[in-house]
Amino acid sequence: LGWGGDGGFYRSGRFCAFCSAPECPAGEYRGECTPYQDARCVPCTNPRPSNSVYITNGYPAGANNCEWGCAAASVCAGRVCASPSGMLGESLRPVAACTVDPAEVAS
């Protein structure tokens, strides 16, 4: 019988328990089940621009790839979230239309 990962179990005190599959909220993804710890939700750290928020959880569940949208006080301007200037007269809310190329964020 294996512990964690491929075995599907982790040690809980003197007993073994099945690794769970928690449903994570937006901005988190399912971490790994290890021999001594069950899977848990952990914060996403994939690249996103300033003035943005994560709007989905990781998909598939164990992937650190949460989608992001512009924060309520920002607007989507190409691949960045910018502070609005002038009178836009539109509702500002998280949007998934902006996308980010990881290579651009890294540079």
N, CA, C and O atoms as CSV, one atom per row, in Angstrom:
chain,resi,resn,atom,element,x,y,z
A,1,LEU,N,N,0.843,-1.182,0.000
A,1,LEU,CA,C,0.000,0.000,0.000
A,1,LEU,C,C,0.879,1.232,0.000
A,1,LEU,O,O,1.751,1.366,0.858
A,2,GLY,N,N,0.670,2.134,-0.940
A,2,GLY,CA,C,1.484,3.341,-1.026
A,2,GLY,C,C,0.864,4.499,-0.278
A,2,GLY,O,O,-0.352,4.560,-0.093
A,3,TRP,N,N,1.718,5.422,0.152
A,3,TRP,CA,C,1.261,6.649,0.824
A,3,TRP,C,C,1.313,7.796,-0.169
A,3,TRP,O,O,2.327,7.992,-0.838
A,4,GLY,N,N,0.240,8.550,-0.270
A,4,GLY,CA,C,0.222,9.783,-1.054
A,4,GLY,C,C,0.413,9.585,-2.543
A,4,GLY,O,O,0.694,8.485,-3.019
A,5,GLY,N,N,0.254,10.676,-3.259
A,5,GLY,CA,C,0.501,10.698,-4.698
A,5,GLY,C,C,-0.152,9.561,-5.439
A,5,GLY,O,O,-1.377,9.446,-5.469
A,6,ASP,N,N,0.684,8.703,-6.050
A,6,ASP,CA,C,0.178,7.619,-6.883
A,6,ASP,C,C,-0.634,6.611,-6.101
A,6,ASP,O,O,-1.525,5.968,-6.657
A,7,GLY,N,N,-0.337,6.460,-4.794
A,7,GLY,CA,C,-1.073,5.485,-3.996
A,7,GLY,C,C,-2.470,5.947,-3.647
A,7,GLY,O,O,-3.334,5.120,-3.354
A,8,GLY,N,N,-2.719,7.258,-3.671
A,8,GLY,CA,C,-4.040,7.782,-3.392
A,8,GLY,C,C,-4.384,7.858,-1.919
A,8,GLY,O,O,-5.543,8.081,-1.569
A,9,PHE,N,N,-3.388,7.675,-1.034
A,9,PHE,CA,C,-3.616,7.717,0.402
A,9,PHE,C,C,-2.582,8.613,1.073
A,9,PHE,O,O,-1.508,8.857,0.523
A,10,TYR,N,N,-2.915,9.100,2.260
A,10,TYR,CA,C,-1.952,9.825,3.084
A,10,TYR,C,C,-2.097,9.323,4.514
A,10,TYR,O,O,-3.127,8.757,4.880
A,11,ARG,N,N,-1.080,9.529,5.304
A,11,ARG,CA,C,-1.091,9.067,6.691
A,11,ARG,C,C,-1.803,10.092,7.557
A,11,ARG,O,O,-1.457,11.274,7.550
A,12,SER,N,N,-2.789,9.637,8.295
A,12,SER,CA,C,-3.552,10.481,9.209
A,12,SER,C,C,-3.467,9.826,10.577
A,12,SER,O,O,-4.244,8.926,10.895
A,13,GLY,N,N,-2.507,10.288,11.396
A,13,GLY,CA,C,-2.271,9.631,12.684
A,13,GLY,C,C,-1.712,8.244,12.451
A,13,GLY,O,O,-0.709,8.082,11.756
A,14,ARG,N,N,-2.356,7.241,13.029
A,14,ARG,CA,C,-1.912,5.850,12.861
A,14,ARG,C,C,-2.603,5.172,11.691
A,14,ARG,O,O,-2.376,3.989,11.438
A,15,PHE,N,N,-3.435,5.901,10.982
A,15,PHE,CA,C,-4.240,5.298,9.924
A,15,PHE,C,C,-3.934,5.926,8.569
A,15,PHE,O,O,-3.303,6.979,8.478
A,16,CYS,N,N,-4.394,5.256,7.531
A,16,CYS,CA,C,-4.282,5.847,6.212
A,16,CYS,C,C,-5.662,6.346,5.810
A,16,CYS,O,O,-6.682,5.779,6.200
A,17,ALA,N,N,-5.675,7.407,5.033
A,17,ALA,CA,C,-6.930,8.001,4.567
A,17,ALA,C,C,-6.811,8.259,3.073
A,17,ALA,O,O,-5.721,8.497,2.553
A,18,PHE,N,N,-7.944,8.207,2.395
A,18,PHE,CA,C,-7.968,8.512,0.965
A,18,PHE,C,C,-7.633,9.990,0.756
A,18,PHE,O,O,-8.082,10.848,1.517
A,19,CYS,N,N,-6.862,10.273,-0.252
A,19,CYS,CA,C,-6.612,11.667,-0.632
A,19,CYS,C,C,-7.934,12.250,-1.117
A,19,CYS,O,O,-8.655,11.616,-1.888
A,20,SER,N,N,-8.242,13.444,-0.669
A,20,SER,CA,C,-9.490,14.070,-1.089
A,20,SER,C,C,-9.265,14.916,-2.332
A,20,SER,O,O,-8.133,15.109,-2.774
A,21,ALA,N,N,-10.335,15.402,-2.872
A,21,ALA,CA,C,-10.272,16.247,-4.067
A,21,ALA,C,C,-11.100,17.500,-3.793
A,21,ALA,O,O,-12.214,17.629,-4.300
A,22,PRO,N,N,-10.558,18.433,-2.983
A,22,PRO,CA,C,-11.350,19.620,-2.644
A,22,PRO,C,C,-11.640,20.505,-3.845
A,22,PRO,O,O,-10.811,20.633,-4.746
A,23,GLU,N,N,-12.808,21.111,-3.853
A,23,GLU,CA,C,-13.170,22.108,-4.866
A,23,GLU,C,C,-12.632,23.433,-4.355
A,23,GLU,O,O,-13.031,23.895,-3.286
A,24,CYS,N,N,-11.743,24.038,-5.098
A,24,CYS,CA,C,-11.087,25.263,-4.635
A,24,CYS,C,C,-11.800,26.503,-5.152
A,24,CYS,O,O,-12.379,26.484,-6.238
A,25,PRO,N,N,-11.761,27.588,-4.369
A,25,PRO,CA,C,-12.377,28.840,-4.801
A,25,PRO,C,C,-11.512,29.555,-5.840
A,25,PRO,O,O,-10.382,29.144,-6.103
A,26,ALA,N,N,-12.041,30.611,-6.419
A,26,ALA,CA,C,-11.290,31.420,-7.378
A,26,ALA,C,C,-9.990,31.888,-6.740
A,26,ALA,O,O,-9.968,32.316,-5.586
A,27,GLY,N,N,-8.904,31.800,-7.510
A,27,GLY,CA,C,-7.597,32.237,-7.019
A,27,GLY,C,C,-6.803,31.151,-6.336
A,27,GLY,O,O,-5.707,31.405,-5.837
A,28,GLU,N,N,-7.338,29.938,-6.305
A,28,GLU,CA,C,-6.629,28.813,-5.692
A,28,GLU,C,C,-6.734,27.582,-6.586
A,28,GLU,O,O,-7.629,27.479,-7.425
A,29,TYR,N,N,-5.803,26.657,-6.391
A,29,TYR,CA,C,-5.843,25.379,-7.100
A,29,TYR,C,C,-5.541,24.267,-6.102
A,29,TYR,O,O,-5.026,24.522,-5.014
A,30,ARG,N,N,-5.866,23.032,-6.482
A,30,ARG,CA,C,-5.673,21.900,-5.581
A,30,ARG,C,C,-4.204,21.518,-5.529
A,30,ARG,O,O,-3.598,21.187,-6.548
A,31,GLY,N,N,-3.638,21.568,-4.326
A,31,GLY,CA,C,-2.261,21.148,-4.128
A,31,GLY,C,C,-2.146,19.631,-4.132
A,31,GLY,O,O,-3.139,18.914,-4.254
A,32,GLU,N,N,-0.951,19.177,-3.999
A,32,GLU,CA,C,-0.638,17.760,-4.073
A,32,GLU,C,C,-0.957,17.033,-2.766
A,32,GLU,O,O,-0.804,17.590,-1.679
A,33,CYS,N,N,-1.395,15.802,-2.887
A,33,CYS,CA,C,-1.548,14.925,-1.728
A,33,CYS,C,C,-0.194,14.255,-1.522
A,33,CYS,O,O,0.325,13.595,-2.422
A,34,THR,N,N,0.370,14.430,-0.331
A,34,THR,CA,C,1.678,13.859,-0.028
A,34,THR,C,C,1.502,12.701,0.961
A,34,THR,O,O,0.399,12.503,1.472
A,35,PRO,N,N,2.538,11.949,1.235
A,35,PRO,CA,C,2.392,10.834,2.174
A,35,PRO,C,C,1.897,11.250,3.561
A,35,PRO,O,O,1.315,10.431,4.273
A,36,TYR,N,N,2.117,12.505,3.955
A,36,TYR,CA,C,1.731,12.924,5.306
A,36,TYR,C,C,0.748,14.090,5.332
A,36,TYR,O,O,0.480,14.641,6.400
A,37,GLN,N,N,0.210,14.475,4.181
A,37,GLN,CA,C,-0.747,15.576,4.148
A,37,GLN,C,C,-1.733,15.393,3.006
A,37,GLN,O,O,-1.354,15.071,1.880
A,38,ASP,N,N,-3.002,15.603,3.317
A,38,ASP,CA,C,-4.046,15.530,2.303
A,38,ASP,C,C,-3.905,16.699,1.324
A,38,ASP,O,O,-3.250,17.695,1.628
A,39,ALA,N,N,-4.515,16.572,0.168
A,39,ALA,CA,C,-4.536,17.667,-0.800
A,39,ALA,C,C,-5.295,18.836,-0.176
A,39,ALA,O,O,-6.266,18.641,0.555
A,40,ARG,N,N,-4.836,20.056,-0.477
A,40,ARG,CA,C,-5.514,21.251,0.040
A,40,ARG,C,C,-5.436,22.332,-1.023
A,40,ARG,O,O,-4.645,22.244,-1.963
A,41,CYS,N,N,-6.253,23.338,-0.864
A,41,CYS,CA,C,-6.254,24.455,-1.810
A,41,CYS,C,C,-5.096,25.391,-1.474
A,41,CYS,O,O,-4.878,25.731,-0.311
A,42,VAL,N,N,-4.360,25.802,-2.499
A,42,VAL,CA,C,-3.231,26.723,-2.333
A,42,VAL,C,C,-3.403,27.890,-3.306
A,42,VAL,O,O,-4.010,27.727,-4.364
A,43,PRO,N,N,-2.872,29.067,-2.957
A,43,PRO,CA,C,-3.036,30.240,-3.817
A,43,PRO,C,C,-2.356,30.083,-5.177
A,43,PRO,O,O,-1.262,29.526,-5.273
A,44,CYS,N,N,-3.009,30.575,-6.216
A,44,CYS,CA,C,-2.413,30.596,-7.550
A,44,CYS,C,C,-1.279,31.619,-7.567
A,44,CYS,O,O,-1.356,32.665,-6.922
A,45,THR,N,N,-0.235,31.298,-8.311
A,45,THR,CA,C,0.906,32.200,-8.453
A,45,THR,C,C,1.283,32.408,-9.914
A,45,THR,O,O,2.329,32.987,-10.208
A,46,ASN,N,N,0.427,31.935,-10.843
A,46,ASN,CA,C,0.746,32.141,-12.253
A,46,ASN,C,C,0.712,33.635,-12.569
A,46,ASN,O,O,0.005,34.387,-11.898
A,47,PRO,N,N,1.469,34.079,-13.587
A,47,PRO,CA,C,1.595,35.513,-13.883
A,47,PRO,C,C,0.257,36.188,-14.167
A,47,PRO,O,O,-0.616,35.630,-14.833
A,48,ARG,N,N,0.125,37.399,-13.645
A,48,ARG,CA,C,-1.019,38.257,-13.950
A,48,ARG,C,C,-0.546,39.697,-13.797
A,48,ARG,O,O,0.361,39.966,-13.011
A,49,PRO,N,N,-1.144,40.621,-14.534
A,49,PRO,CA,C,-0.685,42.014,-14.471
A,49,PRO,C,C,-1.146,42.726,-13.205
A,49,PRO,O,O,-2.006,42.235,-12.473
A,50,SER,N,N,-0.559,43.882,-12.966
A,50,SER,CA,C,-1.005,44.740,-11.865
A,50,SER,C,C,-2.464,45.102,-12.098
A,50,SER,O,O,-2.940,45.069,-13.232
A,51,ASN,N,N,-3.158,45.440,-11.057
A,51,ASN,CA,C,-4.571,45.859,-11.116
A,51,ASN,C,C,-5.501,44.745,-11.605
A,51,ASN,O,O,-6.558,45.017,-12.175
A,52,SER,N,N,-5.102,43.494,-11.378
A,52,SER,CA,C,-5.954,42.379,-11.790
A,52,SER,C,C,-6.209,41.461,-10.602
A,52,SER,O,O,-5.519,41.526,-9.585
A,53,VAL,N,N,-7.212,40.607,-10.754
A,53,VAL,CA,C,-7.566,39.620,-9.735
A,53,VAL,C,C,-7.797,38.283,-10.432
A,53,VAL,O,O,-8.165,38.241,-11.606
A,54,TYR,N,N,-7.577,37.190,-9.699
A,54,TYR,CA,C,-7.901,35.881,-10.245
A,54,TYR,C,C,-9.418,35.719,-10.200
A,54,TYR,O,O,-10.054,36.054,-9.201
A,55,ILE,N,N,-9.992,35.205,-11.283
A,55,ILE,CA,C,-11.444,35.051,-11.349
A,55,ILE,C,C,-11.887,33.594,-11.477
A,55,ILE,O,O,-13.084,33.309,-11.441
A,56,THR,N,N,-10.936,32.670,-11.625
A,56,THR,CA,C,-11.281,31.244,-11.664
A,56,THR,C,C,-10.302,30.487,-10.778
A,56,THR,O,O,-9.283,31.028,-10.347
A,57,ASN,N,N,-10.627,29.233,-10.518
A,57,ASN,CA,C,-9.670,28.349,-9.854
A,57,ASN,C,C,-8.830,27.667,-10.930
A,57,ASN,O,O,-9.089,27.829,-12.122
A,58,GLY,N,N,-7.829,26.910,-10.508
A,58,GLY,CA,C,-6.987,26.207,-11.471
A,58,GLY,C,C,-7.768,25.134,-12.211
A,58,GLY,O,O,-8.617,24.465,-11.621
A,59,TYR,N,N,-7.489,24.964,-13.500
A,59,TYR,CA,C,-8.146,23.918,-14.289
A,59,TYR,C,C,-7.147,23.314,-15.250
A,59,TYR,O,O,-6.504,24.043,-16.007
A,60,PRO,N,N,-6.998,21.994,-15.240
A,60,PRO,CA,C,-7.671,21.075,-14.318
A,60,PRO,C,C,-7.308,21.397,-12.869
A,60,PRO,O,O,-6.414,22.200,-12.604
A,61,ALA,N,N,-8.002,20.770,-11.954
A,61,ALA,CA,C,-7.951,21.144,-10.537
A,61,ALA,C,C,-6.544,21.306,-9.963
A,61,ALA,O,O,-6.341,22.179,-9.119
A,62,GLY,N,N,-5.581,20.515,-10.377
A,62,GLY,CA,C,-4.232,20.584,-9.823
A,62,GLY,C,C,-3.293,21.517,-10.558
A,62,GLY,O,O,-2.088,21.492,-10.307
A,63,ALA,N,N,-3.810,22.344,-11.461
A,63,ALA,CA,C,-2.954,23.227,-12.261
A,63,ALA,C,C,-2.931,24.646,-11.702
A,63,ALA,O,O,-3.968,25.201,-11.339
A,64,ASN,N,N,-1.743,25.219,-11.638
A,64,ASN,CA,C,-1.544,26.588,-11.174
A,64,ASN,C,C,-1.718,27.525,-12.372
A,64,ASN,O,O,-0.749,28.110,-12.857
A,65,ASN,N,N,-2.965,27.660,-12.845
A,65,ASN,CA,C,-3.221,28.441,-14.052
A,65,ASN,C,C,-4.548,29.197,-13.968
A,65,ASN,O,O,-5.323,29.201,-14.924
A,66,CYS,N,N,-4.806,29.825,-12.846
A,66,CYS,CA,C,-6.052,30.563,-12.664
A,66,CYS,C,C,-6.160,31.689,-13.701
A,66,CYS,O,O,-5.177,32.371,-13.994
A,67,GLU,N,N,-7.366,31.873,-14.249
A,67,GLU,CA,C,-7.590,32.987,-15.165
A,67,GLU,C,C,-7.768,34.252,-14.349
A,67,GLU,O,O,-8.186,34.207,-13.192
A,68,TRP,N,N,-7.446,35.379,-14.964
A,68,TRP,CA,C,-7.551,36.656,-14.262
A,68,TRP,C,C,-8.402,37.633,-15.041
A,68,TRP,O,O,-8.609,37.481,-16.245
A,69,GLY,N,N,-8.885,38.627,-14.345
A,69,GLY,CA,C,-9.641,39.715,-14.950
A,69,GLY,C,C,-9.216,41.009,-14.287
A,69,GLY,O,O,-8.594,40.991,-13.224
A,70,CYS,N,N,-9.542,42.116,-14.897
A,70,CYS,CA,C,-9.173,43.412,-14.326
A,70,CYS,C,C,-9.978,43.667,-13.055
A,70,CYS,O,O,-11.165,43.350,-12.985
A,71,ALA,N,N,-9.320,44.239,-12.060
A,71,ALA,CA,C,-9.983,44.585,-10.812
A,71,ALA,C,C,-11.064,45.627,-11.092
A,71,ALA,O,O,-11.035,46.292,-12.128
A,72,ALA,N,N,-12.002,45.767,-10.183
A,72,ALA,CA,C,-13.152,46.644,-10.381
A,72,ALA,C,C,-12.767,48.092,-10.668
A,72,ALA,O,O,-13.510,48.798,-11.350
A,73,ALA,N,N,-11.631,48.546,-10.167
A,73,ALA,CA,C,-11.231,49.935,-10.390
A,73,ALA,C,C,-10.353,50.095,-11.631
A,73,ALA,O,O,-9.781,51.164,-11.840
A,74,SER,N,N,-10.238,49.062,-12.453
A,74,SER,CA,C,-9.384,49.096,-13.638
A,74,SER,C,C,-10.177,48.710,-14.873
A,74,SER,O,O,-11.287,48.187,-14.777
A,75,VAL,N,N,-9.599,48.972,-16.025
A,75,VAL,CA,C,-10.214,48.581,-17.295
A,75,VAL,C,C,-9.218,47.774,-18.108
A,75,VAL,O,O,-8.004,47.927,-17.970
A,76,CYS,N,N,-9.750,46.922,-18.948
A,76,CYS,CA,C,-8.925,46.105,-19.821
A,76,CYS,C,C,-8.423,46.967,-20.968
A,76,CYS,O,O,-9.206,47.568,-21.704
A,77,ALA,N,N,-7.109,47.015,-21.104
A,77,ALA,CA,C,-6.498,47.790,-22.188
A,77,ALA,C,C,-5.488,46.887,-22.877
A,77,ALA,O,O,-4.300,46.906,-22.555
A,78,GLY,N,N,-5.970,46.100,-23.826
A,78,GLY,CA,C,-5.097,45.135,-24.488
A,78,GLY,C,C,-4.796,43.994,-23.544
A,78,GLY,O,O,-5.695,43.251,-23.151
A,79,ARG,N,N,-3.530,43.852,-23.177
A,79,ARG,CA,C,-3.128,42.770,-22.276
A,79,ARG,C,C,-2.785,43.271,-20.882
A,79,ARG,O,O,-2.146,42.560,-20.105
A,80,VAL,N,N,-3.199,44.474,-20.564
A,80,VAL,CA,C,-2.939,45.020,-19.236
A,80,VAL,C,C,-4.237,45.551,-18.648
A,80,VAL,O,O,-5.204,45.789,-19.372
A,81,CYS,N,N,-4.253,45.734,-17.343
A,81,CYS,CA,C,-5.382,46.347,-16.651
A,81,CYS,C,C,-4.936,47.739,-16.245
A,81,CYS,O,O,-3.976,47.895,-15.491
A,82,ALA,N,N,-5.628,48.745,-16.743
A,82,ALA,CA,C,-5.216,50.121,-16.514
A,82,ALA,C,C,-6.231,50.859,-15.662
A,82,ALA,O,O,-7.416,50.527,-15.656
A,83,SER,N,N,-5.752,51.862,-14.944
A,83,SER,CA,C,-6.651,52.740,-14.198
A,83,SER,C,C,-7.392,53.590,-15.211
A,83,SER,O,O,-6.781,54.105,-16.148
A,84,PRO,N,N,-8.699,53.747,-15.041
A,84,PRO,CA,C,-9.460,54.528,-16.020
A,84,PRO,C,C,-9.099,56.007,-15.938
A,84,PRO,O,O,-8.805,56.528,-14.862
A,85,SER,N,N,-9.127,56.674,-17.089
A,85,SER,CA,C,-8.900,58.118,-17.125
A,85,SER,C,C,-10.028,58.744,-17.924
A,85,SER,O,O,-10.518,58.144,-18.881
A,86,GLY,N,N,-10.441,59.928,-17.547
A,86,GLY,CA,C,-11.553,60.583,-18.237
A,86,GLY,C,C,-12.874,59.992,-17.779
A,86,GLY,O,O,-12.938,59.304,-16.760
A,87,MET,N,N,-13.916,60.261,-18.530
A,87,MET,CA,C,-15.253,59.773,-18.177
A,87,MET,C,C,-15.620,58.626,-19.100
A,87,MET,O,O,-16.032,58.833,-20.241
A,88,LEU,N,N,-15.466,57.435,-18.596
A,88,LEU,CA,C,-15.776,56.265,-19.409
A,88,LEU,C,C,-17.268,55.981,-19.434
A,88,LEU,O,O,-17.804,55.521,-20.443
A,89,GLY,N,N,-17.939,56.257,-18.314
A,89,GLY,CA,C,-19.377,56.032,-18.251
A,89,GLY,C,C,-19.781,54.585,-18.399
A,89,GLY,O,O,-20.899,54.293,-18.824
A,90,GLU,N,N,-18.878,53.664,-18.053
A,90,GLU,CA,C,-19.230,52.252,-18.149
A,90,GLU,C,C,-18.956,51.560,-16.824
A,90,GLU,O,O,-18.148,52.027,-16.021
A,91,SER,N,N,-19.625,50.461,-16.607
A,91,SER,CA,C,-19.454,49.692,-15.381
A,91,SER,C,C,-18.106,48.983,-15.415
A,91,SER,O,O,-17.767,48.342,-16.409
A,92,LEU,N,N,-17.353,49.091,-14.358
A,92,LEU,CA,C,-16.054,48.425,-14.275
A,92,LEU,C,C,-16.182,47.202,-13.398
A,92,LEU,O,O,-16.547,47.317,-12.228
A,93,ARG,N,N,-15.892,46.042,-13.933
A,93,ARG,CA,C,-15.986,44.798,-13.176
A,93,ARG,C,C,-14.961,43.824,-13.738
A,93,ARG,O,O,-14.458,44.039,-14.840
A,94,PRO,N,N,-14.634,42.750,-13.006
A,94,PRO,CA,C,-13.666,41.787,-13.545
A,94,PRO,C,C,-14.117,41.245,-14.901
A,94,PRO,O,O,-15.279,40.882,-15.085
A,95,VAL,N,N,-13.197,41.198,-15.822
A,95,VAL,CA,C,-13.472,40.657,-17.149
A,95,VAL,C,C,-12.396,39.643,-17.505
A,95,VAL,O,O,-11.245,39.776,-17.089
A,96,ALA,N,N,-12.767,38.650,-18.260
A,96,ALA,CA,C,-11.803,37.628,-18.659
A,96,ALA,C,C,-11.247,37.897,-20.052
A,96,ALA,O,O,-10.470,37.094,-20.568
A,97,ALA,N,N,-11.632,39.013,-20.669
A,97,ALA,CA,C,-11.213,39.292,-22.039
A,97,ALA,C,C,-9.718,39.564,-22.160
A,97,ALA,O,O,-9.112,39.230,-23.178
A,98,CYS,N,N,-9.118,40.162,-21.144
A,98,CYS,CA,C,-7.679,40.406,-21.198
A,98,CYS,C,C,-6.956,39.074,-21.047
A,98,CYS,O,O,-7.347,38.237,-20.233
A,99,THR,N,N,-5.922,38.885,-21.818
A,99,THR,CA,C,-5.102,37.689,-21.660
A,99,THR,C,C,-3.655,38.119,-21.531
A,99,THR,O,O,-3.277,39.204,-21.973
A,100,VAL,N,N,-2.858,37.272,-20.930
A,100,VAL,CA,C,-1.461,37.619,-20.728
A,100,VAL,C,C,-0.572,36.508,-21.293
A,100,VAL,O,O,-0.833,35.322,-21.096
A,101,ASP,N,N,0.456,36.912,-21.980
A,101,ASP,CA,C,1.450,35.976,-22.481
A,101,ASP,C,C,2.543,35.887,-21.418
A,101,ASP,O,O,3.187,36.895,-21.129
A,102,PRO,N,N,2.776,34.699,-20.823
A,102,PRO,CA,C,3.779,34.584,-19.758
A,102,PRO,C,C,5.139,35.144,-20.153
A,102,PRO,O,O,5.866,35.641,-19.293
A,103,ALA,N,N,5.501,35.077,-21.431
A,103,ALA,CA,C,6.788,35.601,-21.884
A,103,ALA,C,C,6.836,37.115,-21.734
A,103,ALA,O,O,7.890,37.677,-21.436
A,104,GLU,N,N,5.679,37.790,-21.942
A,104,GLU,CA,C,5.640,39.241,-21.804
A,104,GLU,C,C,5.780,39.669,-20.357
A,104,GLU,O,O,6.427,40.675,-20.064
A,105,VAL,N,N,5.172,38.903,-19.438
A,105,VAL,CA,C,5.248,39.233,-18.014
A,105,VAL,C,C,6.651,39.030,-17.504
A,105,VAL,O,O,7.120,39.791,-16.657
A,106,ALA,N,N,7.340,38.003,-18.011
A,106,ALA,CA,C,8.684,37.679,-17.550
A,106,ALA,C,C,9.710,38.710,-18.008
A,106,ALA,O,O,10.756,38.858,-17.377
A,107,SER,N,N,9.428,39.426,-19.097
A,107,SER,CA,C,10.411,40.384,-19.622
A,107,SER,C,C,10.356,41.717,-18.930
A,107,SER,O,O,11.124,42.619,-19.266
